[in-house]
Amino acid sequence: MTQEISIKDFLKTDKNNLQVIDIREQYEHENGSLDSINIPMDEILKSIASIDHEKKVIIYCQTGRRAAAVTFMLHKQYGLKNIFNLAGGYSAYLDSQIK
């Protein structure tokens, strides 16, 4: 089961108790990102030590599809229940800034 958070709820969340991970490629992250660390999708399952097990962890990509798969795998392989997919990804964030 993939847990999701909407961009609206994400923007209201206290960022002090949050870890945000961008799983896009480095060049995508450099072209614009949320206040996040960049761990590309192909490295995330090998980077479990970089994922906070206490805080709420938001994982995002450009549209939410890659992040949904990663969120599912982290939950399935490692039993992490504090992992959330940012619904709509970075594109949803950009759209929210236009309105």
Long-range contacts (C-beta under 8 A, 24 or more apart in sequence): 1-72, 1-75, 2-68, 2-71, 2-72, 2-75, 2-85, 3-71, 3-75, 3-81, 3-83, 3-84, 3-85, 4-64, 4-68, 4-84, 4-85, 4-86, 4-87, 5-58, 5-84, 5-85, 5-86, 5-87, 6-87, 6-88, 6-92, 7-86, 7-87, 7-88, 7-92, 7-93, 7-95, 7-96, 8-96, 10-58, 10-86, 10-93, 11-96, 13-56, 13-58, 17-55, 17-56, 18-55, 18-56, 18-57, 18-58, 19-51, 19-52, 19-55, 19-56, 19-57, 19-58, 20-57, 20-58, 20-60, 21-51, 21-57, 21-58, 21-59, 21-60, 22-60, 22-61, 22-90, 23-59, 23-60, 23-61, 23-66, 23-67, 23-70, 24-60, 24-61, 24-62, 24-66, 24-90, 28-62, 32-90, 32-94, 33-90, 34-60, 34-90, 34-93, 36-60, 41-66, 41-69, 41-70, 44-70, 44-74, 45-70, 45-73, 45-74, 45-77, 48-74, 48-78, 51-80, 51-83, 52-82, 53-80, 53-82, 54-82, 55-82, 56-82, 56-84, 57-82, 57-83, 57-84, 58-84, 58-85, 58-86, 59-83, 59-84, 59-85, 59-86, 60-85, 60-86, 60-89, 60-90, 60-93, 61-89, 61-90, 62-89, 62-90, 62-91, 63-88, 63-89, 63-90, 63-91, 64-88, 64-89, 64-91, 64-92, 65-89
